Every structure is written in C-alpha cells, then in structure tokens.
Amino acid sequence: MRTLRALVVSARPWQWLKNLAVLPGLIFARRAGVPADAAAVALAFLVFCLASSAGYFLNDVLDREKDRLHPAKKSRPIARGDLSAAQALLAALLLAATSLALAWFLGERNAPLPRRFVLFPALYLALILAYSLLLKRIVLVDVLALSAGLMLRVIAGGAVIQVEISSWLLICTFFLAAFLGLAKRRAEFLNVPAQAEERPTRPVLSAYDSAALDILIGATTSALLLSYVLYTVSEHTVEMFGTRNLFFTIPIAFYGVGRYLFLVLRPAGGEDPTLLLWRDRPLQAAALLWLLAVLFILYA
C-alpha cells in the first residue's frame, strides 16, 4: 500500500491539468459537440497524461539528491526513499510504453492519421528526456523547452481530429507557457534555500537574476495579452467565427493573468502554477468564466 501511494504521488495526477492543452483545437473548431471528436481528444488527453507522468518519474530519479536539499521537494517519495530508483524507472518505462501504444491505437482509429499520431507523444517524451538530462540546466532554454511541450500538446489536440491550429493560438500558447515558466523560475529563485553553493537545488537558478526575470516576465505578460487581444479582433478570427464577441473575453483573460502574477510575485508565492490554480478560488473562477464565455460566444 505504501508503494502504491508512492507511485501515485510520483505520477503527480494533479499536474495533468496541463494536458488540457489538447482542448483548444476541439473548442475553437466548434467540434466539441461531435461525440467522435470529443472522444478522440479525451484519449489524446490520456496519452499525454501517461507521458507526462513518465517524465515526472524520470525527473525525480535524476534529481533525487538535489530534491533532498529542497524544503518542499524533499518530501517526494523518491527523494524520501519510499520508492527506489529502479521501481520509478520501471514505472516510467511502463507509462511511456502505454502512452505510445494508446497513441498508435488512436491513430489507427482516426484515418487519415493512421500511425502518425504516435509521433506527438514520441516527440514529447524525447523533449522530456532532453529536458531532464540537459535542457533544464541552460538558462532560458529550460523555459523554452517547457513552452515547446505545451505547444506540442495544443498541436496534437488539433491533429487528432484533423484540425489545423491557428497561428494566433500557437503564439498565445507560447507566450502563456513562457509567462508561467518565467514566473515559476522567479519563485524558485527567491525561495531557494541558502545551502552550500556547490550543491544548489536547481543549478540553472545560479544563472538567473531577479531583476532580469522581472523584466522578462513583464515583457512576456505584455506579449501574451497583446497577442490574445489581436487574436480576438483579427479579421481572420472574425471571419472564421462570424462574430466579434470574443473581444469581450479580454477583461477575463486580463484578470486571470493579473491574479496569477499577484499570487506568484508576492514573497510567499508558490513555485507551481498548477497548484496555484487548484488552490486559488478567484483564479479558478476566472478560468471557468473565460471558458464558459468562449463556449457561449462560439456555440450559442
């Protein structure tokens, strides 16, 4: 029972919220009411949940020594010794294999995409491996890698129902992921414990600077909001949906971004954007209200 609990905690199911990035293609193509498409995207969500959990196991094995120095991460099952490295690696392999097998099945069921959909989780797993072994140690490249992972999920969610994702949505996705990644790095930078410098909890943090992070976060926030505004009012969007009413979702998006900044930039701000969303009621309300507004405008 203890091992099972350790496996579940290490898989981080609460982080699966990020895999909802497969949904924009379904929603903005107005195909959410098509049962076959909704089922395909739901399976794509499961594919990336399995793949992302495999990545968490691998990352925790590689970082177990550093995690033991971190005030919060030291309680992770692998760092604490509740789960051995061998058990975690076996779980990672099983999850990755299941993800790829499910993606292959999904591709076979969704012609003319046969077998090609498996490339998306394969690329995602390769990105996770590269991130865990190298990319997370390179300043800014670590954030770009996280952005690439989110964009890959958005593209995959469109591909599984043969929908091309708008360039504007991809731009918004990139800046959203970069915004979240930089804010997380700033929180980690400020909260990193004062251990001996030769064994930092995250080596890349030594290359960051709080002032530079503040500038980058400000620039990324501006780019995110501006790109979303331009998307809602662009002639292409208006022509596609036959309405200019997406413009009315801008204040909700602005509040959501501002609320997240308010939470993460305060001295006791959290390092994990997903946990903030699980815990903060106003942030949850903003996300739900934005989704309902978009659904109403596009489908009503």
Secondary structure, DSSP 8 states (H G I E B T S, - for coil): -HHHHHHHHHH-GGGGGGGGGGSHHHHHTT-TT-HHHHHHHHHHHHHHHHHHHHHHHHHHHHTHHHHTTSTTGGGSHHHHTSS-HHHHHHHHHHHHHHHHHHHHHHHHHSTTSTTGGGHHHHHHHHHHHHHHHTGGGSTTHHHHHHHHHHHHHHHHHHHTTT----HHHHHHHHHHHHHHHHHHHHHHHHH-----TTS-SSGGGGG--HHHHHHHHHHHHHHHHHHHHHHHH-HHHHHHHT-SGGGGGHHHHHHHHHHHHHHHHSTT--S-HHHHHHH-HHHHHHHHHHHHHHHHHHH-
